[in-house]
């Protein structure tokens, strides 16, 4: 007797795979990098005296 039934692991794997495909499909595989879409480019602040 295990903690979860086999169906739980099967549906978890299917959900994870489907979610990953959805994320990659929305982001457009190969067109943009993940860092360009989430993190804006860094710019140095000017010195104030």
N, C-alpha and C positions, 0 to 999 in steps of 0.2 A: 504494500500500500504506500503510494507516494503522496507527496504534498499536493501535486496537481495532476490532472489526467492528461493523457497524450494529446487530446484535442486542444488543450490550452497552448501547448508548445507549437502545435501545427498552426493554429490561428495567429499566434504571436509572430511566428516567422513569416506567414503570408502578409500580415499587416505591416510588419517592418519592411519587407521587400516592396510592397505596394506603395508605402509612404516614401521610400527612397526613390522609387521611379517617378512618383509625382513631383517630388522636390527637384530632381534632376530635369524633369520635363519642363517645369515652370521656369527654371533658371536658364534653360537653353544650353545643353551640354556643349562645351567647347567655345561658346561665344563670349562669355565673361568669366572672370575668375571670381571665386567666392569672396575674396577680400575686397574687390572693387565694389561689390554690391552692398556689403554690410558696413565696412569700415571706411570712412572718408579719408582721403589722403592727408597726411600731416603737413603742417606749415609752421615754420619757426616764427615765434612772436618777435616783433621789433623791440629794440632796447629802448626803454624810457628812462630819462634822467631828470 
